[in-house]
Amino acid sequence: MIVRLPKPVGGKPHTVMITVAVMLGTFMQVLDTTIANVALPDMQGTFSATEDQISWVLTSYIVASAIMTPPTGWLAGRFGRKRIYLISMLGFVAASFLCGTATSLGEMVLLRAMQGLFGAAMVPICQAILLDSYPREKHGMAMAIFGVGVVLGPIIGPVLGAYLTEYYTWRWVFFINIPVGVVAILMAISYVHETEISKIRIFDGWGFLFMSVAIGALQMMLDRGEHKDWFGSAEIIIEFGLVLAALWVFFVHSAGRKNSYIDLTLFKDRNYVIANVLGFMLFLYMYAIMALIPPFVQNLLDYPVIVAGLVLMPRGVGTLISFVFVGRFGNRTGYRVNRVTGLVIMAFSMYEMCHFNTQIDTWIITWTSFVQGIGIGLVMGPLFAAAFSTLPSAQRTEGTGVFNLIRNIGGSMGISIAFTILARSTQISHQALGVHINPYNQAMQLSPMASRLNLHNTHDLTMINGLVTKQAAMIGYNNDFKLMMIVSLLAIPLVFLLRPPKFNNTQPHQPAVVAE
């Protein structure tokens, strides 16, 4: 039997309990973007799939989630924010259970797509609920709390996924959602209030179709581009053409339309637009590094998979410390100062990582990750707050949906760019280093290994090729780190274009709720 606790005197929401309820949903949805990655080899064996086929387990989730993120605002306005949130979590938990029981690859891909469709609305709705649960002057703290789930999910995901796969079975990476989801659902039922329902705004079906084609094609292009050699592949060219054509038709269709699929008046708000650009750059940076570190420590430093996940944990600790600082002292230190300081710290951590080599120990990775987390935390909370500081409350749910879509696209582009640079740099550097491997090179003759190597022996040549490949890959990683340092520095001027939020302290905070 579920006992529903009484609401506080005066009608004020249980802010702490609402925060916990929505953060569980955020964490669960973001966690699933990465937790399945480390389980793919085991799934591949279970389903007897090729590497290209098993990648659809990730692609289907990402594409479905991206397509269903923009209509969050319309769904919440038409049916109620709380109702859509509960339906999303129920569907997500059910799809997670079914994913854990899948018996074929086709079934798994379909169920992962369902998981993405249901989970898409959870993060933007969680963000909108938090914004409405806190007064404007505490939006920095609210978004710092929200950022905890957004950042820690992808960091904890690979570690938890590796542990569950190693000691139980890959199916538990999906079953783990069930207890978390049940608790989140019960708490949301008890504490989250419903918003007003508007039946005026009509759903723009054509806009949904055009934008879905554009987002789906873009996500597939980013996800499969490196495997298909980008524009050397007909598939990628077709997907790129679909992106351009669908976007062009969407904007022609939506221009001047009163009930467009995405409310284009959102982009008249300067803070919102600039914050979206900064968010795109921030998540491009974050997801690129999160994707690069595990293969770096596994392939170049020969660490086991669990250790590869654990080296990302210090970044989460650093981010948490920054979130606490921003939440408590953000208004005093100034959000602009925090953002600039955070971006400088992020650039500094990348500068240090540009000097990584194949002989470094775990301490160097640990402290650079920790410092990087400090910088990310200083930027993220104030950035989220700035994005919605000047938006009317009626546009928050749709604004958070579009913001999270752009954030996800930035993350996908970051991963694609990082691995493309890594592959191309490794290839170019291997060729440049390989020309020096010959018996006439004085450096080769003076090497202590020269007396033990025979360049005419296949075994020795294979060993040398492995060493050259390793060093070439290291150069590729360094080039990626250098690019991320440049991205964080380029973001700094944009911070000064954000207007500081204006708080009205004469009116008490009234959350946008109606009776259930």
Secondary structure as a PSIPRED ss2 file (coil, helix, strand):
# PSIPRED VFORMAT (PSIPRED V4.0)

   1 M C   1.000  0.000  0.000
   2 I C   1.000  0.000  0.000
   3 V C   1.000  0.000  0.000
   4 R C   1.000  0.000  0.000
   5 L C   1.000  0.000  0.000
   6 P C   1.000  0.000  0.000
   7 K C   1.000  0.000  0.000
   8 P C   1.000  0.000  0.000
   9 V H   0.000  1.000  0.000
  10 G H   0.000  1.000  0.000
  11 G H   0.000  1.000  0.000
  12 K C   1.000  0.000  0.000
  13 P C   1.000  0.000  0.000
  14 H C   1.000  0.000  0.000
  15 T H   0.000  1.000  0.000
  16 V H   0.000  1.000  0.000
  17 M H   0.000  1.000  0.000
  18 I H   0.000  1.000  0.000
  19 T H   0.000  1.000  0.000
  20 V H   0.000  1.000  0.000
  21 A H   0.000  1.000  0.000
  22 V H   0.000  1.000  0.000
  23 M H   0.000  1.000  0.000
  24 L H   0.000  1.000  0.000
  25 G H   0.000  1.000  0.000
  26 T H   0.000  1.000  0.000
  27 F H   0.000  1.000  0.000
  28 M H   0.000  1.000  0.000
  29 Q H   0.000  1.000  0.000
  30 V H   0.000  1.000  0.000
  31 L H   0.000  1.000  0.000
  32 D C   1.000  0.000  0.000
  33 T C   1.000  0.000  0.000
  34 T C   1.000  0.000  0.000
  35 I C   1.000  0.000  0.000
  36 A C   1.000  0.000  0.000
  37 N H   0.000  1.000  0.000
  38 V H   0.000  1.000  0.000
  39 A H   0.000  1.000  0.000
  40 L H   0.000  1.000  0.000
  41 P H   0.000  1.000  0.000
  42 D H   0.000  1.000  0.000
  43 M H   0.000  1.000  0.000
  44 Q H   0.000  1.000  0.000
  45 G H   0.000  1.000  0.000
  46 T H   0.000  1.000  0.000
  47 F H   0.000  1.000  0.000
  48 S C   1.000  0.000  0.000
  49 A C   1.000  0.000  0.000
  50 T C   1.000  0.000  0.000
  51 E H   0.000  1.000  0.000
  52 D H   0.000  1.000  0.000
  53 Q H   0.000  1.000  0.000
  54 I H   0.000  1.000  0.000
  55 S C   1.000  0.000  0.000
  56 W H   0.000  1.000  0.000
  57 V H   0.000  1.000  0.000
  58 L H   0.000  1.000  0.000
  59 T H   0.000  1.000  0.000
  60 S H   0.000  1.000  0.000
  61 Y H   0.000  1.000  0.000
  62 I H   0.000  1.000  0.000
  63 V H   0.000  1.000  0.000
  64 A H   0.000  1.000  0.000
  65 S H   0.000  1.000  0.000
  66 A H   0.000  1.000  0.000
  67 I H   0.000  1.000  0.000
  68 M H   0.000  1.000  0.000
  69 T C   1.000  0.000  0.000
  70 P C   1.000  0.000  0.000
  71 P C   1.000  0.000  0.000
  72 T H   0.000  1.000  0.000
  73 G H   0.000  1.000  0.000
  74 W H   0.000  1.000  0.000
  75 L H   0.000  1.000  0.000
  76 A H   0.000  1.000  0.000
  77 G H   0.000  1.000  0.000
  78 R H   0.000  1.000  0.000
  79 F H   0.000  1.000  0.000
  80 G C   1.000  0.000  0.000
  81 R H   0.000  1.000  0.000
  82 K H   0.000  1.000  0.000
  83 R H   0.000  1.000  0.000
  84 I H   0.000  1.000  0.000
  85 Y H   0.000  1.000  0.000
  86 L H   0.000  1.000  0.000
  87 I H   0.000  1.000  0.000
  88 S H   0.000  1.000  0.000
  89 M H   0.000  1.000  0.000
  90 L H   0.000  1.000  0.000
  91 G H   0.000  1.000  0.000
  92 F H   0.000  1.000  0.000
  93 V H   0.000  1.000  0.000
  94 A H   0.000  1.000  0.000
  95 A H   0.000  1.000  0.000
  96 S H   0.000  1.000  0.000
  97 F H   0.000  1.000  0.000
  98 L H   0.000  1.000  0.000
  99 C H   0.000  1.000  0.000
 100 G H   0.000  1.000  0.000
 101 T C   1.000  0.000  0.000
 102 A C   1.000  0.000  0.000
 103 T C   1.000  0.000  0.000
 104 S C   1.000  0.000  0.000
 105 L H   0.000  1.000  0.000
 106 G H   0.000  1.000  0.000
 107 E H   0.000  1.000  0.000
 108 M H   0.000  1.000  0.000
 109 V H   0.000  1.000  0.000
 110 L H   0.000  1.000  0.000
 111 L H   0.000  1.000  0.000
 112 R H   0.000  1.000  0.000
 113 A H   0.000  1.000  0.000
 114 M H   0.000  1.000  0.000
 115 Q H   0.000  1.000  0.000
 116 G H   0.000  1.000  0.000
 117 L H   0.000  1.000  0.000
 118 F H   0.000  1.000  0.000
 119 G H   0.000  1.000  0.000
 120 A C   1.000  0.000  0.000
 121 A C   1.000  0.000  0.000
 122 M H   0.000  1.000  0.000
 123 V H   0.000  1.000  0.000
 124 P H   0.000  1.000  0.000
 125 I H   0.000  1.000  0.000
 126 C H   0.000  1.000  0.000
 127 Q H   0.000  1.000  0.000
 128 A H   0.000  1.000  0.000
 129 I H   0.000  1.000  0.000
 130 L H   0.000  1.000  0.000
 131 L H   0.000  1.000  0.000
 132 D H   0.000  1.000  0.000
 133 S H   0.000  1.000  0.000
 134 Y C   1.000  0.000  0.000
 135 P C   1.000  0.000  0.000
 136 R H   0.000  1.000  0.000
 137 E H   0.000  1.000  0.000
 138 K H   0.000  1.000  0.000
 139 H H   0.000  1.000  0.000
 140 G H   0.000  1.000  0.000
 141 M H   0.000  1.000  0.000
 142 A H   0.000  1.000  0.000
 143 M H   0.000  1.000  0.000
 144 A H   0.000  1.000  0.000
 145 I H   0.000  1.000  0.000
 146 F H   0.000  1.000  0.000
 147 G H   0.000  1.000  0.000
 148 V H   0.000  1.000  0.000
 149 G H   0.000  1.000  0.000
 150 V H   0.000  1.000  0.000
 151 V H   0.000  1.000  0.000
 152 L H   0.000  1.000  0.000
 153 G H   0.000  1.000  0.000
 154 P H   0.000  1.000  0.000
 155 I H   0.000  1.000  0.000
 156 I H   0.000  1.000  0.000
 157 G H   0.000  1.000  0.000
 158 P H   0.000  1.000  0.000
 159 V H   0.000  1.000  0.000
 160 L H   0.000  1.000  0.000
 161 G H   0.000  1.000  0.000
 162 A H   0.000  1.000  0.000
 163 Y H   0.000  1.000  0.000
 164 L H   0.000  1.000  0.000
 165 T H   0.000  1.000  0.000
 166 E H   0.000  1.000  0.000
 167 Y H   0.000  1.000  0.000
 168 Y C   1.000  0.000  0.000
 169 T C   1.000  0.000  0.000
 170 W C   1.000  0.000  0.000
 171 R C   1.000  0.000  0.000
 172 W H   0.000  1.000  0.000
 173 V H   0.000  1.000  0.000
 174 F H   0.000  1.000  0.000
 175 F H   0.000  1.000  0.000
 176 I C   1.000  0.000  0.000
 177 N H   0.000  1.000  0.000
 178 I H   0.000  1.000  0.000
 179 P H   0.000  1.000  0.000
 180 V H   0.000  1.000  0.000
 181 G H   0.000  1.000  0.000
 182 V H   0.000  1.000  0.000
 183 V H   0.000  1.000  0.000
 184 A H   0.000  1.000  0.000
 185 I H   0.000  1.000  0.000
 186 L H   0.000  1.000  0.000
 187 M H   0.000  1.000  0.000
 188 A H   0.000  1.000  0.000
 189 I H   0.000  1.000  0.000
 190 S H   0.000  1.000  0.000
 191 Y H   0.000  1.000  0.000
 192 V C   1.000  0.000  0.000
 193 H C   1.000  0.000  0.000
 194 E E   0.000  0.000  1.000
 195 T C   1.000  0.000  0.000
 196 E C   1.000  0.000  0.000
 197 I C   1.000  0.000  0.000
 198 S C   1.000  0.000  0.000
 199 K C   1.000  0.000  0.000
 200 I C   1.000  0.000  0.000
 201 R C   1.000  0.000  0.000
 202 I C   1.000  0.000  0.000
 203 F C   1.000  0.000  0.000
 204 D C   1.000  0.000  0.000
 205 G H   0.000  1.000  0.000
 206 W H   0.000  1.000  0.000
 207 G H   0.000  1.000  0.000
 208 F H   0.000  1.000  0.000
 209 L H   0.000  1.000  0.000
 210 F H   0.000  1.000  0.000
 211 M H   0.000  1.000  0.000
 212 S H   0.000  1.000  0.000
 213 V H   0.000  1.000  0.000
 214 A H   0.000  1.000  0.000
 215 I H   0.000  1.000  0.000
 216 G H   0.000  1.000  0.000
 217 A H   0.000  1.000  0.000
 218 L H   0.000  1.000  0.000
 219 Q H   0.000  1.000  0.000
 220 M H   0.000  1.000  0.000
 221 M H   0.000  1.000  0.000
 222 L H   0.000  1.000  0.000
 223 D H   0.000  1.000  0.000
 224 R H   0.000  1.000  0.000
 225 G C   1.000  0.000  0.000
 226 E C   1.000  0.000  0.000
 227 H C   1.000  0.000  0.000
 228 K C   1.000  0.000  0.000
 229 D C   1.000  0.000  0.000
 230 W H   0.000  1.000  0.000
 231 F H   0.000  1.000  0.000
 232 G H   0.000  1.000  0.000
 233 S C   1.000  0.000  0.000
 234 A H   0.000  1.000  0.000
 235 E H   0.000  1.000  0.000
 236 I H   0.000  1.000  0.000
 237 I H   0.000  1.000  0.000
 238 I H   0.000  1.000  0.000
 239 E H   0.000  1.000  0.000
 240 F H   0.000  1.000  0.000
 241 G H   0.000  1.000  0.000
 242 L H   0.000  1.000  0.000
 243 V H   0.000  1.000  0.000
 244 L H   0.000  1.000  0.000
 245 A H   0.000  1.000  0.000
 246 A H   0.000  1.000  0.000
 247 L H   0.000  1.000  0.000
 248 W H   0.000  1.000  0.000
 249 V H   0.000  1.000  0.000
 250 F H   0.000  1.000  0.000
 251 F H   0.000  1.000  0.000
 252 V H   0.000  1.000  0.000
 253 H H   0.000  1.000  0.000
 254 S H   0.000  1.000  0.000
 255 A C   1.000  0.000  0.000
 256 G C   1.000  0.000  0.000
 257 R C   1.000  0.000  0.000
 258 K C   1.000  0.000  0.000
 259 N C   1.000  0.000  0.000
 260 S C   1.000  0.000  0.000
 261 Y C   1.000  0.000  0.000
 262 I C   1.000  0.000  0.000
 263 D C   1.000  0.000  0.000
 264 L H   0.000  1.000  0.000
 265 T H   0.000  1.000  0.000
 266 L H   0.000  1.000  0.000
 267 F H   0.000  1.000  0.000
 268 K H   0.000  1.000  0.000
 269 D C   1.000  0.000  0.000
 270 R H   0.000  1.000  0.000
 271 N H   0.000  1.000  0.000
 272 Y H   0.000  1.000  0.000
 273 V H   0.000  1.000  0.000
 274 I H   0.000  1.000  0.000
 275 A H   0.000  1.000  0.000
 276 N H   0.000  1.000  0.000
 277 V H   0.000  1.000  0.000
 278 L H   0.000  1.000  0.000
 279 G H   0.000  1.000  0.000
 280 F H   0.000  1.000  0.000
 281 M H   0.000  1.000  0.000
 282 L H   0.000  1.000  0.000
 283 F H   0.000  1.000  0.000
 284 L H   0.000  1.000  0.000
 285 Y H   0.000  1.000  0.000
 286 M H   0.000  1.000  0.000
 287 Y H   0.000  1.000  0.000
 288 A H   0.000  1.000  0.000
 289 I H   0.000  1.000  0.000
 290 M H   0.000  1.000  0.000
 291 A H   0.000  1.000  0.000
 292 L H   0.000  1.000  0.000
 293 I H   0.000  1.000  0.000
 294 P H   0.000  1.000  0.000
 295 P H   0.000  1.000  0.000
 296 F H   0.000  1.000  0.000
 297 V H   0.000  1.000  0.000
 298 Q H   0.000  1.000  0.000
 299 N H   0.000  1.000  0.000
 300 L H   0.000  1.000  0.000
 301 L C   1.000  0.000  0.000
 302 D C   1.000  0.000  0.000
 303 Y C   1.000  0.000  0.000
 304 P C   1.000  0.000  0.000
 305 V H   0.000  1.000  0.000
 306 I H   0.000  1.000  0.000
 307 V H   0.000  1.000  0.000
 308 A H   0.000  1.000  0.000
 309 G H   0.000  1.000  0.000
 310 L H   0.000  1.000  0.000
 311 V C   1.000  0.000  0.000
 312 L C   1.000  0.000  0.000
 313 M H   0.000  1.000  0.000
 314 P H   0.000  1.000  0.000
 315 R H   0.000  1.000  0.000
 316 G H   0.000  1.000  0.000
 317 V H   0.000  1.000  0.000
 318 G H   0.000  1.000  0.000
 319 T H   0.000  1.000  0.000
 320 L H   0.000  1.000  0.000
 321 I H   0.000  1.000  0.000
 322 S H   0.000  1.000  0.000
 323 F H   0.000  1.000  0.000
 324 V H   0.000  1.000  0.000
 325 F H   0.000  1.000  0.000
 326 V H   0.000  1.000  0.000
 327 G H   0.000  1.000  0.000
 328 R H   0.000  1.000  0.000
 329 F H   0.000  1.000  0.000
 330 G H   0.000  1.000  0.000
 331 N H   0.000  1.000  0.000
 332 R H   0.000  1.000  0.000
 333 T H   0.000  1.000  0.000
 334 G C   1.000  0.000  0.000
 335 Y H   0.000  1.000  0.000
 336 R H   0.000  1.000  0.000
 337 V H   0.000  1.000  0.000
 338 N H   0.000  1.000  0.000
 339 R H   0.000  1.000  0.000
 340 V H   0.000  1.000  0.000
 341 T H   0.000  1.000  0.000
 342 G H   0.000  1.000  0.000
 343 L H   0.000  1.000  0.000
 344 V H   0.000  1.000  0.000
 345 I H   0.000  1.000  0.000
 346 M H   0.000  1.000  0.000
 347 A H   0.000  1.000  0.000
 348 F H   0.000  1.000  0.000
 349 S H   0.000  1.000  0.000
 350 M H   0.000  1.000  0.000
 351 Y H   0.000  1.000  0.000
 352 E H   0.000  1.000  0.000
 353 M H   0.000  1.000  0.000
 354 C C   1.000  0.000  0.000
 355 H C   1.000  0.000  0.000
 356 F C   1.000  0.000  0.000
 357 N C   1.000  0.000  0.000
 358 T C   1.000  0.000  0.000
 359 Q C   1.000  0.000  0.000
 360 I C   1.000  0.000  0.000
 361 D C   1.000  0.000  0.000
 362 T H   0.000  1.000  0.000
 363 W H   0.000  1.000  0.000
 364 I H   0.000  1.000  0.000
 365 I H   0.000  1.000  0.000
 366 T H   0.000  1.000  0.000
 367 W H   0.000  1.000  0.000
 368 T H   0.000  1.000  0.000
 369 S H   0.000  1.000  0.000
 370 F H   0.000  1.000  0.000
 371 V H   0.000  1.000  0.000
 372 Q H   0.000  1.000  0.000
 373 G H   0.000  1.000  0.000
 374 I H   0.000  1.000  0.000
 375 G H   0.000  1.000  0.000
 376 I H   0.000  1.000  0.000
 377 G H   0.000  1.000  0.000
 378 L H   0.000  1.000  0.000
 379 V H   0.000  1.000  0.000
 380 M H   0.000  1.000  0.000
 381 G H   0.000  1.000  0.000
 382 P H   0.000  1.000  0.000
 383 L H   0.000  1.000  0.000
 384 F H   0.000  1.000  0.000
 385 A H   0.000  1.000  0.000
 386 A H   0.000  1.000  0.000
 387 A H   0.000  1.000  0.000
 388 F H   0.000  1.000  0.000
 389 S C   1.000  0.000  0.000
 390 T C   1.000  0.000  0.000
 391 L C   1.000  0.000  0.000
 392 P C   1.000  0.000  0.000
 393 S H   0.000  1.000  0.000
 394 A H   0.000  1.000  0.000
 395 Q H   0.000  1.000  0.000
 396 R H   0.000  1.000  0.000
 397 T H   0.000  1.000  0.000
 398 E H   0.000  1.000  0.000
 399 G H   0.000  1.000  0.000
 400 T H   0.000  1.000  0.000
 401 G H   0.000  1.000  0.000
 402 V H   0.000  1.000  0.000
 403 F H   0.000  1.000  0.000
 404 N H   0.000  1.000  0.000
 405 L H   0.000  1.000  0.000
 406 I H   0.000  1.000  0.000
 407 R H   0.000  1.000  0.000
 408 N H   0.000  1.000  0.000
 409 I H   0.000  1.000  0.000
 410 G H   0.000  1.000  0.000
 411 G H   0.000  1.000  0.000
 412 S H   0.000  1.000  0.000
 413 M H   0.000  1.000  0.000
 414 G H   0.000  1.000  0.000
 415 I H   0.000  1.000  0.000
 416 S H   0.000  1.000  0.000
 417 I H   0.000  1.000  0.000
 418 A H   0.000  1.000  0.000
 419 F H   0.000  1.000  0.000
 420 T H   0.000  1.000  0.000
 421 I H   0.000  1.000  0.000
 422 L H   0.000  1.000  0.000
 423 A H   0.000  1.000  0.000
 424 R H   0.000  1.000  0.000
 425 S H   0.000  1.000  0.000
 426 T H   0.000  1.000  0.000
 427 Q H   0.000  1.000  0.000
 428 I H   0.000  1.000  0.000
 429 S H   0.000  1.000  0.000
 430 H H   0.000  1.000  0.000
 431 Q H   0.000  1.000  0.000
 432 A H   0.000  1.000  0.000
 433 L H   0.000  1.000  0.000
 434 G H   0.000  1.000  0.000
 435 V C   1.000  0.000  0.000
 436 H C   1.000  0.000  0.000
 437 I C   1.000  0.000  0.000
 438 N C   1.000  0.000  0.000
 439 P C   1.000  0.000  0.000
 440 Y C   1.000  0.000  0.000
 441 N C   1.000  0.000  0.000
 442 Q H   0.000  1.000  0.000
 443 A H   0.000  1.000  0.000
 444 M H   0.000  1.000  0.000
 445 Q H   0.000  1.000  0.000
 446 L H   0.000  1.000  0.000
 447 S C   1.000  0.000  0.000
 448 P C   1.000  0.000  0.000
 449 M C   1.000  0.000  0.000
 450 A H   0.000  1.000  0.000
 451 S H   0.000  1.000  0.000
 452 R H   0.000  1.000  0.000
 453 L C   1.000  0.000  0.000
 454 N C   1.000  0.000  0.000
 455 L C   1.000  0.000  0.000
 456 H C   1.000  0.000  0.000
 457 N C   1.000  0.000  0.000
 458 T H   0.000  1.000  0.000
 459 H H   0.000  1.000  0.000
 460 D H   0.000  1.000  0.000
 461 L H   0.000  1.000  0.000
 462 T H   0.000  1.000  0.000
 463 M H   0.000  1.000  0.000
 464 I H   0.000  1.000  0.000
 465 N H   0.000  1.000  0.000
 466 G H   0.000  1.000  0.000
 467 L H   0.000  1.000  0.000
 468 V H   0.000  1.000  0.000
 469 T H   0.000  1.000  0.000
 470 K H   0.000  1.000  0.000
 471 Q H   0.000  1.000  0.000
 472 A H   0.000  1.000  0.000
 473 A H   0.000  1.000  0.000
 474 M H   0.000  1.000  0.000
 475 I H   0.000  1.000  0.000
 476 G H   0.000  1.000  0.000
 477 Y H   0.000  1.000  0.000
 478 N H   0.000  1.000  0.000
 479 N H   0.000  1.000  0.000
 480 D H   0.000  1.000  0.000
 481 F H   0.000  1.000  0.000
 482 K H   0.000  1.000  0.000
 483 L H   0.000  1.000  0.000
 484 M H   0.000  1.000  0.000
 485 M H   0.000  1.000  0.000
 486 I H   0.000  1.000  0.000
 487 V H   0.000  1.000  0.000
 488 S H   0.000  1.000  0.000
 489 L H   0.000  1.000  0.000
 490 L H   0.000  1.000  0.000
 491 A H   0.000  1.000  0.000
 492 I H   0.000  1.000  0.000
 493 P H   0.000  1.000  0.000
 494 L H   0.000  1.000  0.000
 495 V H   0.000  1.000  0.000
 496 F C   1.000  0.000  0.000
 497 L C   1.000  0.000  0.000
 498 L C   1.000  0.000  0.000
 499 R C   1.000  0.000  0.000
 500 P C   1.000  0.000  0.000
 501 P C   1.000  0.000  0.000
 502 K C   1.000  0.000  0.000
 503 F C   1.000  0.000  0.000
 504 N C   1.000  0.000  0.000
 505 N C   1.000  0.000  0.000
 506 T C   1.000  0.000  0.000
 507 Q C   1.000  0.000  0.000
 508 P C   1.000  0.000  0.000
 509 H C   1.000  0.000  0.000
 510 Q C   1.000  0.000  0.000
 511 P C   1.000  0.000  0.000
 512 A C   1.000  0.000  0.000
 513 V C   1.000  0.000  0.000
 514 V E   0.000  0.000  1.000
 515 A C   1.000  0.000  0.000
 516 E C   1.000  0.000  0.000
